[in-house]
Amino acid sequence: MKKNAILMACAAVLAAVTLGACAKKDAAAAGNDAPAKSAEPKKIVIAEPVHLIGYLPLYVAIHEGYFAEQGLEVSVLQASGGVHVTAVVSGDAWGVIGGVDSNALANKNNSDPITSVVNCVNRANVYLFAKKGLAPKGSSPDDLKAFLKGKKIVAGRHGGSPNLLTRYAIILAGLDPEKDVTLLEPADAATVVTMLQNGAGDIGNGAEPQVSDGIAKGVWDEPFYKFTDMGDFSYSVVSVKKSTIANDPETVQKFVNAMVKALKTVASDRATAEKVLKLEFATLSDEAMKASLDRAYEDNLWSPDGMISEKAVATDMDMLSKTGIFQGEWTYAGLVDMQFVKNAGK
C-alpha cells in the first residue's frame, strides 16, 4: 500500500509538471502570434500648428486604428504660434507635423536637428482670397501686381509657412512685402475669417476649413490665387528629432507604417475620409465639408505614398531663401530621411 501511494504521488507530480510545461508552451505560442495585444501601447504626441483638413491622413490613422495596429497610441497637441516645432525640441512632443522650412529654421545651431520621416501634404496648402466685392481684373502677373499693391493682407504668423508663401507671391509679383503692402500677422490662423469679416484686412490667406467657412459666411468668394499650383512642396510632413531616429527606429518605423497606410486610404476611400472629417470638424456644415474635400482631391493635396521628393524640398527652401528668412546652406539629406517610408509594408 505504501509503495502504491508513493507511485501515485510521483505520477501526480509528473502530470503537474507536464501540464505546466504545455501551458507555458501554449502561452508562448499565443504571445508570438499577437505580441501587440499583450503589451501596453506606446504613447506618443504629435504637435500641430493648427487643426487643418490637410492633416486628415494623420487623423485617419488615429480613428481607423492604424496606429493601434502598430502598438502605438497617438494623440495630437495643437500648438499655435510656432510652438509646434519647439514642442519637439523641448521634448513635450514626440513629433511635429509642419513644413520642412519650419524645421530648417529650428535646426539652426541645434545639436539634435529635426528630421522629416514621412510626407502628408505634398502641396503648398494655402490660398489667397479677397474680401467679397474685391477681385483682380484678370489672372495675368500685371493684374495680380496691381491688385496686391496697397492692400492690407492677413498673412498669418511671421515666419510661418502661410506667411512666407504670401511674401513669396508678393516678391514674385514684383512688389516689396515691407513697402508695397501692409501685412497683418496674427498668431492664430483661424482669425482670418473674423478679421476680413470685420474689415481689418482686404486679402487673407488660409487653408481648409477656413476657405470654405469664409465662403459659406459670405466673407469672400473662391480664392483668386492657389499656391497648390506650384506643384510638389514639402508643406506638411511629420518630423522627429535625429536622436529619436537613432535611439528608437522601431517606433519611427511603426509610425510611418501607419501613416503610409492612412495616405493610401485617403487616396482610395473617400467614404472613410468623409467619416473621419466629420469626427474632427463636427461644426462644419455638410456643404462646407464636401467643398473642402472636393478642393483637396482636385488640388492633389496629399502625398500618395509618403515620399518627400528632392523637388518638394527645393521649392520649399527656395521660398524660405527668397523671402530672406533663411540664410545659409542646407542639404536634402540633412532635412529628410526616407528610409522608413521605403521600408513601410515590408
C-alpha positions in Angstrom: 0.0 0.0 0.0 2.8 2.4 1.0 4.6 1.6 -2.2 1.4 2.3 -4.3 0.9 5.6 -2.6 4.4 6.7 -3.4 3.9 5.7 -7.0 0.7 7.6 -7.2 2.2 10.8 -5.7 5.1 10.6 -8.2 2.6 10.3 -11.1 0.7 13.3 -9.9 3.8 15.4 -9.7 4.9 14.3 -13.2 1.5 15.2 -14.6 1.6 18.6 -13.0 5.0 19.3 -14.4 3.9 18.2 -17.9 0.7 20.2 -17.8 2.7 23.3 -16.7 5.2 22.9 -19.5 2.4 22.6 -22.0 0.6 25.7 -20.7 3.8 27.7 -20.9 4.4 26.5 -24.5 0.8 27.4 -25.4 1.1 30.8 -23.9 4.4 31.5 -25.7 2.8 30.4 -29.0 -0.1 32.8 -28.4 2.2 35.6 -27.5 4.2 35.1 -30.7 1.0 35.4 -32.7 -0.1 38.7 -31.2 2.6 40.5 -29.1 1.0 43.9 -29.5 -2.2 42.7 -27.8 -0.4 41.7 -24.6 1.8 44.8 -24.5 0.8 48.3 -23.4 0.7 50.7 -26.4 3.5 53.2 -26.6 2.0 56.7 -26.2 3.4 59.5 -28.4 2.3 63.1 -29.1 2.3 64.9 -32.4 2.3 68.7 -32.3 0.2 70.5 -35.0 0.3 74.3 -35.6 -3.5 74.5 -36.3 -6.3 72.0 -36.9 -6.4 71.6 -40.7 -8.2 69.3 -43.1 -4.8 68.9 -44.7 -3.8 66.7 -41.8 -6.6 64.3 -42.5 -4.3 61.3 -43.1 -3.0 61.7 -39.6 -6.5 61.8 -38.2 -7.5 58.7 -40.3 -4.5 56.8 -38.9 -5.8 57.6 -35.4 -9.5 56.9 -35.8 -9.2 53.9 -38.1 -6.8 52.2 -35.7 -3.8 52.1 -37.9 -1.5 53.3 -35.1 -3.1 50.9 -32.7 -2.3 48.1 -35.1 1.4 49.1 -34.7 1.2 49.2 -30.9 1.1 53.0 -30.7 -1.4 55.4 -29.0 -1.1 58.7 -30.9 -2.6 61.9 -29.7 -2.4 65.4 -31.3 -1.4 68.6 -29.5 -2.5 71.9 -31.1 0.4 74.3 -30.5 -0.1 77.6 -32.4 2.4 80.5 -32.8 5.3 78.3 -33.9 5.2 76.3 -30.6 4.5 73.1 -32.6 8.2 73.0 -33.6 9.7 74.0 -30.3 7.5 71.4 -28.6 9.6 68.7 -30.3 12.9 70.5 -29.5 11.9 70.7 -25.8 10.6 67.1 -25.7 7.0 68.0 -25.0 6.0 66.2 -28.2 7.5 63.1 -29.9 7.0 64.5 -33.4 5.6 67.5 -35.3 3.6 68.0 -38.5 4.6 71.0 -40.4 6.8 72.3 -43.2 10.4 71.4 -43.9 11.0 75.1 -43.9 10.0 75.4 -40.3 12.4 72.6 -39.4 15.2 74.3 -41.2 14.7 77.4 -39.2 14.6 75.5 -35.9 17.7 73.5 -36.8 20.0 76.5 -36.8 22.6 75.8 -34.0 20.6 72.8 -33.0 22.8 69.8 -32.0 19.8 67.4 -32.4 18.2 68.6 -35.6 14.5 67.8 -36.5 14.3 65.4 -39.5 11.3 64.7 -41.7 10.4 61.0 -41.9 7.1 60.8 -43.8 5.1 63.1 -46.1 1.5 64.2 -45.6 0.5 67.3 -47.5 2.5 67.4 -50.7 1.3 70.8 -52.0 1.6 74.3 -50.6 -1.8 74.1 -48.9 -2.5 77.9 -48.9 -4.9 80.1 -50.9 -5.3 83.8 -51.2 -8.9 85.2 -51.1 -10.2 88.7 -51.2 -13.0 90.3 -49.2 -16.3 90.0 -51.0 -16.5 92.7 -53.7 -12.8 92.8 -54.3 -11.0 90.8 -57.0 -8.2 91.1 -59.5 -9.2 92.3 -63.0 -7.7 89.2 -64.5 -5.2 86.4 -63.9 -2.1 87.9 -65.6 1.0 88.8 -63.5 0.3 92.5 -64.1 -3.2 92.2 -62.9 -2.0 90.4 -59.7 0.6 93.1 -59.1 -1.8 95.9 -59.5 -4.4 94.2 -57.3 -2.0 93.4 -54.4 -0.3 96.8 -54.2 -1.5 98.9 -51.3 -3.7 96.1 -49.8 -3.9 95.0 -46.2 -3.2 91.3 -46.2 -3.9 89.0 -43.3 -0.8 86.8 -43.8 -0.6 84.8 -40.6 2.2 84.4 -38.1 5.6 85.9 -39.1 7.9 83.0 -40.0 5.1 80.5 -40.5 4.6 78.8 -43.9 1.4 80.7 -44.9 3.1 84.0 -44.1 6.2 83.0 -46.1 4.2 81.9 -49.1 2.3 85.2 -49.1 5.6 87.1 -49.0 6.9 84.8 -51.8 3.9 85.6 -54.0 4.3 89.3 -53.4 8.0 89.2 -54.3 7.3 87.1 -57.5 4.7 89.7 -58.4 7.5 92.3 -58.4 6.5 94.0 -55.1 8.2 94.6 -51.8 6.3 93.0 -48.9 7.6 95.5 -46.5 6.7 98.6 -48.5 4.1 97.9 -51.1 1.5 96.1 -48.9 0.5 96.0 -45.3 1.0 92.6 -43.7 -1.1 91.7 -40.7 0.4 88.8 -38.8 -1.9 87.2 -36.2 -0.6 84.1 -34.5 -3.8 82.2 -34.8 -4.6 81.3 -38.4 -8.3 80.8 -37.6 -8.8 84.5 -37.0 -8.6 85.3 -40.8 -12.4 84.9 -41.2 -13.2 87.3 -38.4 -10.6 89.8 -39.5 -11.8 90.1 -43.1 -15.4 90.0 -41.9 -14.8 93.0 -39.6 -12.9 94.9 -42.2 -9.4 94.5 -40.7 -8.0 93.3 -44.0 -8.6 93.2 -47.7 -7.0 89.9 -48.5 -6.4 86.8 -46.4 -4.6 83.6 -46.7 -5.7 80.2 -45.4 -6.5 76.6 -46.0 -9.4 74.4 -45.3 -11.7 74.6 -43.4 -11.1 78.3 -43.2 -11.6 78.7 -47.0 -15.0 77.0 -47.1 -16.0 78.6 -43.8 -15.4 82.1 -45.2 -17.3 81.3 -48.5 -20.2 79.9 -46.5 -20.4 83.0 -44.4 -20.2 85.3 -47.4 -16.9 86.9 -46.3 -15.1 86.1 -49.6 -15.6 84.2 -52.8 -13.4 81.5 -54.3 -9.7 82.0 -53.9 -8.0 84.1 -56.6 -4.5 82.6 -56.0 -3.7 78.9 -55.4 -0.3 78.1 -54.1 -1.1 74.4 -54.7 -0.3 75.2 -58.4 3.4 75.3 -57.5 3.5 71.5 -57.6 5.4 69.3 -55.2 6.1 71.2 -52.0 7.0 69.8 -48.6 4.3 71.7 -46.8 3.2 69.3 -44.1 5.5 66.4 -43.2 5.9 64.5 -40.0 9.3 65.1 -38.3 11.2 63.8 -35.3 14.5 64.5 -33.6 17.6 62.9 -35.1 18.2 61.3 -31.8 14.8 59.6 -31.9 15.7 58.0 -35.3 19.0 56.8 -33.8 17.7 55.6 -30.4 14.2 54.3 -31.3 14.0 53.5 -35.0 11.4 50.8 -34.3 8.8 53.3 -33.1 9.6 55.6 -36.0 9.0 52.7 -38.4 5.7 51.8 -36.8 4.5 55.4 -37.0 5.5 55.6 -40.7 3.8 52.3 -41.5 0.5 53.6 -40.1 0.8 57.0 -41.9 1.6 55.3 -45.3 -1.5 53.1 -44.8 -3.6 56.2 -44.0 -2.4 58.1 -47.1 -3.4 55.2 -49.3 -6.8 55.0 -47.6 -7.5 58.7 -48.1 -6.4 58.4 -51.8 -8.7 55.4 -52.5 -11.6 55.6 -50.0 -13.4 58.9 -49.9 -16.2 57.5 -47.7 -13.7 56.8 -44.9 -12.1 60.3 -45.4 -15.5 61.9 -45.1 -16.3 59.9 -41.9 -13.1 61.0 -40.1 -13.5 64.5 -41.4 -16.9 64.7 -39.7 -15.4 63.5 -36.4 -12.6 66.0 -36.5 -14.6 69.0 -37.8 -18.1 68.5 -36.3 -19.1 72.1 -36.6 -18.6 72.3 -40.3 -21.8 72.1 -42.4 -22.1 69.2 -44.9 -21.8 71.6 -47.7 -18.5 73.0 -46.4 -17.1 69.5 -45.7 -17.9 68.5 -49.3 -16.3 71.6 -50.7 -13.2 71.1 -48.6 -12.7 67.6 -49.7 -13.5 68.4 -53.3 -10.8 71.1 -53.2 -8.3 68.8 -51.6 -8.8 66.0 -54.1 -8.9 68.4 -57.1 -5.6 70.0 -56.0 -3.8 66.7 -55.3 -3.2 67.8 -51.8 -2.0 64.6 -50.2 1.1 62.5 -50.9 0.1 59.2 -52.3 2.9 57.2 -50.7 4.7 59.2 -48.0 7.8 60.0 -50.1 9.2 63.5 -49.8 10.9 64.4 -53.1 14.0 66.5 -53.6 11.9 68.8 -55.8 9.4 69.3 -53.0 12.1 70.3 -50.5 14.0 72.5 -53.1 10.8 74.5 -53.8 10.1 74.9 -50.1 13.6 76.1 -49.4 13.6 78.5 -52.4 10.7 80.2 -50.8 12.5 80.4 -47.5 15.6 81.9 -49.1 13.9 84.4 -51.4 11.9 85.8 -48.5 15.1 86.4 -46.6 14.0 84.5 -43.6 16.7 81.8 -44.0 20.3 82.4 -44.8 22.9 79.6 -45.1 23.5 76.2 -46.5 21.1 73.2 -46.4 21.0 69.7 -47.9 18.2 67.3 -48.7 19.9 64.6 -46.6 20.2 67.0 -43.7 16.5 67.7 -43.6 14.9 64.4 -44.8 15.3 60.7 -44.0 13.2 58.4 -46.3 14.5 55.0 -45.0 11.3 54.3 -43.1 8.9 55.1 -46.0 11.0 52.8 -48.2 10.7 50.1 -45.6 7.0 50.6 -44.9 5.0 47.4 -45.6 8.0 45.1 -45.7 
